[in-house]
């Protein structure tokens, strides 16, 4: 893993698994309704939510600002705040905001500027910036930021001094968890953040796939596709560009996004600030599907100096930001790349726009909700409270608090997660908002969650001894590692469709595949399965049996 000269291995944080599947059992009590949900694999507590998409837009001049827009069903925007965050009012915190990452709690991570020694700052979805004492991660400069779980990722403008080309950071410890590098170093930010660096950086939340472009690179322009798990490797994963069905022109390529069909949309800036958008189909061939008209004229409308791009699931439209102080701040395109006009006309956000991001934020539909929820877990498992609420997006307004007297679990107020410390841990947690915050989109609400974790037992180990006609030995199944206290051994011969506490009988005439599991006595849905075993019976004894009764087979002699 690439580190700065002053960085030691001890500062690299051991990372937990990115996802552990949990089984939830939920009772929800709202104002007038009680319903029970059981046996929902990988699911969560059912809470009525109203969700909307919001676009965030960085303004890098005139003192620095970040704008927030509600995406309306007709494709238009409604601005939230004037602006949502104004650096000229709050102080010199985001003088040239770069990058827009949003974590699973709805917190935003935005760079103060793009140059070396820039700090990434943390904001809530109402536009309040956290003090540097709570979060301020120094980078080598960055242009875009994405997130996953409790991590943020940024593309690094100066990887000679700071880690690698793409860096993963834990938002609570502010420690580097991993890096990904370009195999060809000329694509990276090797010049102190002044030129020759990647710009576009995007994560498809539907597939957890990451996309990057070479941005201002003065050589060949490329697109890169990689995965979250690539950040888990040490030494750092090295990535090569993909081969597009039709090569992009040798111009700057910046913003990149995808739609629900995994089509890619790529923004380019050619000579004379000409803006063009390209659409490519999914891999492995990545065919060129469409190209927008090229706009070179800064005449008050259009997308000269186009730079960033996002796709809206609400409208099935694309929104493109521009650096131009004259043309649209945000332009609208359909997925065939036909320009539909201005979404945010100039000078709708002041001087010029740059980084753009889209997220889905939700409000509870009931003002008061109580949830009783249980889930299967093991000691040491980490669960985000936000993931226990079944909304299409994030309830980002309000504040989480824990009740006094919780047992067997530890609450982390930084990322609003719980860690299971002991078997049968239970706790109560509440998220509440008075609806009075500046830029608030939700009315007052309170959600209380009563949570209990049922332990998932350790899996058993099973074995099979196949029958042997030569020695007249019958076949049998056995348990080499039994279930522990509080759990019961169960067997299945139909790939887990049905389970029985009675061990199956070995069949010398049929190949069998058998699974065993240890099921929690309090809740048998919390179970751990052994590796399946398959028999290999000796069929010869069915024809040539040394005794009248061969392993349960009766031979009738006439």
N, C-alpha and C positions, 0 to 999 in steps of 0.2 A: 504494500500500500504506500503510495507516494505521500511524503510528509515534508513540511518545511524544515529548514535547518535547525530551528529551535523546537520542533515538535518531537516529543518522545513517544515511544510505543505505549507507555502507560496512559497517555491521554486518549487513546482510542478505546471507545466504550464497547464492551461485549453486548451484542444486540440480541434481544429475544426473538422468537419466531414471529414472522410478520402476521400470522393469522392462525388462530386455533378455533376449530369448529365447536360450537356450543349447542346444547339442546335446551330449549326453554319451555317452561310451563307457566302460563300466565293467567291471572284473573285481573280484570280491569273494572274498576268502579268509577264511573263518571257521574255527571249530574243525575242522570235518570236510568242509566243502563248498566247491567251486569252481564258480562259474557266470559266464558271460560275457553281458553285455547290450550290444548295439550298436544304433546308429541309433535312439535314443529321443529324439524331439523334446521339448524342454522338460522333460526328466526328469532323474533324479539317481541317485546310487549306491544300490543296494539293500542295506538293512541291516534285519535282523529287529528289530522294535520291539514293545513292549507299551505301549499308550497308554491313559490314563485322563483323564477330565475332572475338574477341580478348581474349586471355587467359592471365591473370596476375598471376605471380608466385612469392611467397616470398622466399627469401634466407636468412636464419636466422644466418648464420655464416660468417666468413671472412669479418667482418665489416658491414654486412647488405646490401641487395640490393633487388630491385623488378624488375622482368623481364616482358616484354610484348611481346606477340607473335601473329602475324596474323594467323588465322586458314584458311589454304588453302582448296580449294574444294576437293583435293585428300587426305586430312587428315593430311598433313604435316604442320609444323609450319615455319613461317619466323619471326626471332627476330627483334623487333623494338628497336633500340638503343643498346648500348653495356656497361652496361645494360640500361634499361629504366630509372631506378633511382638507383644511386650509392651513398650510405651513406658515403663512404670513401672520396668522392669528396665534397659533400654538407655539411658535418659536422655530429655531433652526434645526428641526428634527428630520424632515423629509424635503430637503432643499431641491433635489432632483430625483424624485421617486422612480426607482427601477425595480421591476419584478413584482409579481402579484401572486403569492401563494396563499392558499386557504386550507387550514387543517380540518380534521373531522369535527372539531368543536366550533368551527366557523371563525376562528381567529385568523387574521390576515398577517402575512409576513412580507414586508416591503423594504427594499434597500434604500438607504438615505440618498445614494447616488450610485453611479456605475463604476467610479474609479476605485483604484486600490485603497485599502483601509476603510472602505465603506462598511457601515454597520447595517445588518438586517434588523429592522424593528418590528415589534408586534403590536397589532391593533385589534380591538373588538369590532363587531359588525355594525356598531353604532358610530364608529369613527373616533373612538378614544384610543390614544396611543399609550402603551405601557411605559413606565419609566425604564431607563437603561439599566437600573439595578435589578429589574425583573427579567428583561430580555434585551440583549444587544450583542449579536454575533458578528465579529469582525471578519470580513472576507477579503479576497484579492480583487474585489469588484465583481459585480454580477449584473446580468441583464434580465434574466427571468428566473422565477422560483416556482416550484410545484411542491406538492406534499403527499404524504401517505401515512395514515395512522398518526404516530407521534413523531414523525420525521418530516423535515423539509429538505428539499434538494435544490441546488442552484448550479447554474453554469458559470464557471469561474473564469474571470478575465485575466488572471495572473497566476497560472499554476506553477510558475517557478518559485513562488513564495508561499503559496497556500494550497497544499494538498494536491488535487488533480483537476481534470477538466470539468467533471461533474462531481459534486460533493453532497453527501448525506449527513445531516446534523440532527441529533436528538434535541427536541425543542425544550426539554426540561433541564437536562444536564449541560446542554450547549456543547456537547462533545461530538467530534467527527466519528461517524459510524462506518463509513466506507466511501470509496471513490470509484469512478469509472473514467478511463482515459481514452483519447483517440490513439489508435495504433500509429497513425502518421502524425507526429508532433506538430507539423506545420499547420494543422487545423486548429490547434489550441491557442489559448491566450498566452503566448510566450513573450509578449513585448510590454509587460507591465500594464496591460489594460488600455493601450492606446490604439492598437490596430490588430488585425489578424486574429480575431476571436469569434467564437460561436455566439449567435444571438438567439435564434429560435429554440425554445425548450418547452415541451408540453407533455402532460401525462393524460392518456385516455383512461378515465375512471371506470369505463365499462370493461376494459381488458387489462388494466394496470400496465399497459405498454407505454414506453417513453419514446419521444421523437425529438430530434435535434437537427438544427441546420448550421451551416458554417458561417452565416452572417456576413460580417465585413471582410471575410477572408479574401485576400487579393489573388489567390490561385483558383484552382478548380472548386466549383461550388458543389456541395454534397449534402445528402440527407442521411441521418443515422437513426436506427431503430434498435432499442435495447429494453431490458426488463428490470424490474425492481430487484430481482434476485442477483443481478449482476453487481450490485453494490455489496454483496455479502462476501465477495472473494478477496483473498489476501495472498499474493499481491493483487493489485487492482486489475479488474477486467479491462481488456483492450478491445475497442470496437472499431470496425471498418464500415465504410458507407455501404448502403444498399445500391443495387443497380436498378435505376428507373427504366421503365419500358421505353421512354423517350427522354433523353438527357435534358436537363434544364439549361438555359442559356448561361453564358459565363458572365453573370451579373451578381449583385448582392442578393442572397436569399435570406429572408428573415423569419416572419411568423409562420407557424405550422399548426394545424389542427386536424381533427378527424370528425366524421359524422357517425351515425349509428351503424352504418354499413361498413365502417372501417375505411372509407375513402379518405385520402389525404388531400388537404388544401394548403398550398404553399404560396407565400407572398414573395415577390421579387421586386427589386428596385434597380432599374437599368440606368444607362447614361441619361443625363438631363432630368433626373429624378422621376423617370417613367415608372408607373406602377402597373404590375400585371399579376394576376392570380392564376394558379394552375391547379387542376384537379387530377389526381391519380387514383386508380383502383387499388384494391388490396393486393398483397403479395401472393405468390412469389414473383409474379411478373410485373406488377405495378404499372399497368397500362395507363397512358395519358388519355383521360376521358373528356376534358374540356379545358379551354383557356379563355380568360376574360379578355375584353378589349383592353388595349394598353392606353393608359392616361398619362400624358406628359405635360399637360397644360394646367398650370395653377391659375384657374380662372374663376374661383369662387365656389365651384362645386366639383365633385369627383374625388379621385383617390391618387393623385400625384403624390409621390413620397409615401406610398403605402408601406406599412411596417408590421403591424400585429393583426391577428385574426382569431375569432372564436366562432363556434357553432352553437346554435340554440336548438334544444330539443322542443321547446315550446312552440317555436315558429317555423322550424326547419329552414332557417335562414342563416346566413353568414354575416358577421359584422367585422369590418376591417378598419383599423385605426391608421392615421396618417401623421407624419411629421410636419405636414404643411401647415403654415399659419394662415393660409388663404383658402385651401380646399376643405372638404368635409373633415371634421374631427373623427367621425365614424361614418362609414359608408355601409349600405346594405346590399347584399347579393343573394340571389337564390342559389340552389345547389348546382345549377347549370352554369353558374358564374355570369349571369346577366345582372348588370348593375341596376338596382331598383331605386337609387336616390340616396339622399343623406338621411341618416338616423340622428346624428348630432351635427348640425351645420356649423361651419366656422362663422364667428368665433364663439361657438357654444360653450367651449371650455377654456376660453382665454387664448393663449398663444398657440400651442400645438399639443397634440396627444401622442402617446407612445405605447407603453405596455398596456395590454388589455387582457382581462380574465373574466370568466363567467362561472357562477356558482348557483346552487339551489338552496334557498333558505326557507324555513317553515315556521308557522305559528300554530299552536294547539287550537283546535276548534272549540274546546271546552275551557272555561276559566279555571276549573278545579278538577283534577284527575288524581285518583289513587290507584296504584298498580301493585299487585302482589305477584312477583315473578320469581321463578326458580330456574336454575340451570345446572347442567352437569359440568363439573370442572375438576381439576386436579390441584393439589397444593402447589402454589407458585404461578398458577395461571393469572394473566392480566386481562381485565375486561374494561372497556371504555363504557361509561354510563350512557353516552350518546348512542352507542350501538344497541342498547337495550330498548330504544324507542323506535318503533317502526314507522318512520317517515321517509318520504322519497328524498329528502334533503336533510339539512341540519337545523335544529332549533338552536340558533346562535345567541338569541337574546336571553337575558336573565343570568342568574348566578347559581351554581350548585353549592349546596351545604350538606354536611353529614350530621346525622343525629348523634346524640350522646348514647353510649351503651352498645354500639356495634361490636360484634364479636367475630373473630376468625377471618377478618379481612382488613386491609389497610387502604385508606383513601389517599390518592395523590391529587391535591388541589391544582397542581400545575396543568395536568392534562385531563382532569376529571375521570380518573380511572380507579379501579379497585384491584388489589392483588389478594388472592386467596391464601391465607396464612395457615388455616387449620380446617379440618374436616367439619362440615356442617356450618360453616360461617354464615352469619346473617347480618343485615344492616339496613338502615333506612336513609335515603338520600332524597333531597328536594331541589328542583330547579324552579326558580320563581322570578318574575319580572313585574314591576309596577306599571309598565307600559308608558312611563313618563320620560324616558331617556330621549335626548336629542336624536333625531333620525330614526326613532323606534318605528317598526312596522307592525308589531304585535300589540294587541291590548293586554292588559294585566292578566297574568295566568300563574298557576302553581301546579306542578306535577310532583307527586310524592311517590317514590318507588320503595317498596319493601322487598328486599332481595335476600334470597337464601341460595347457597351453593351446595348441591349434592355431589359428593365425591364420586369420581369415576374410578373404579378399582383398577388394579394392575391386571393386565391380560394374563391368562393362563398359558401354559405350554403343553401341547398335546403331541402324541406320537401314534404311529400305527405299526403293528407287526403283522406282515402279510402271512397268509396261510402257506404251508409247505407240505405238499403231498408226499414227498420222499420220506419225511420224518413223521408224517401223520400229525402235524402241528396245526391247530386252528388259528385263524387270524383274530386279532383283537385290537381295540383302541385303548389307549392309556393316557393318564395325565401325569406329566413329569413335573410341572409346576402348578400346584393347586391354587384355588382362590383363597384370598385372605379373609380374615374375620369381617363379618358384615356384608359378605357377598356370596353368591351362589353360582355354581357351575351349571351352565346350560349348553345344550347341543343343538345343532341344526344340520340337516342333510339336504335342505332345499335353498341353499345360499342365503340363509338368514330370513326367509319368509316366515317360518315358524320356529319356535324354540321349545326345548323340553329339558327337564332336569334328568331324564333317563338317558343313559348313554346308548347310542345306536348299536345294533347288532351287526357284526361283520358279515358281509354277504360274499361267499366265495365265488358266486356266479356273476357278480356285477361290480363294475368299477364305481366306487363311491367317493364323493368329495364331502368332507366333514369340516364344520367349523365349531369351535367352542368359544364361550365367552364367560367372563365373570360379571354378573349383574348385581348392582347394589340392592340389598334386601329392602331398603326403604323405597326405592324407585328403580325398578328393573330396566327402565329406559336408559339409565346411566350405566353403561356397560362397556367393557373393553374386550375386543375379539382377538383370539389367537390367529396365527397364520394358518390358513386352510391346509388340510392334508388330503392326499388322494391315494386310494388303495391301488394295489397292483396284484390282484388275486392270481393264484396258480390254478388255472382252469383245468389242468390235466386230471385232477382228481375227480372231476365230474364224469370222466370217461373211464378211468382206470383207478378205482378206489380200493385200497388195501383192506377195508373193513366194510361190513354191511351198511354202516351209517357213517358217511364221510362229511364231517363238519356240518351236520344238520341236513345233509342230502340223503334221502331214503332211496335205495335202489331196489326195485321190485324184480325178483328173479322168477321166471316162469319155467 
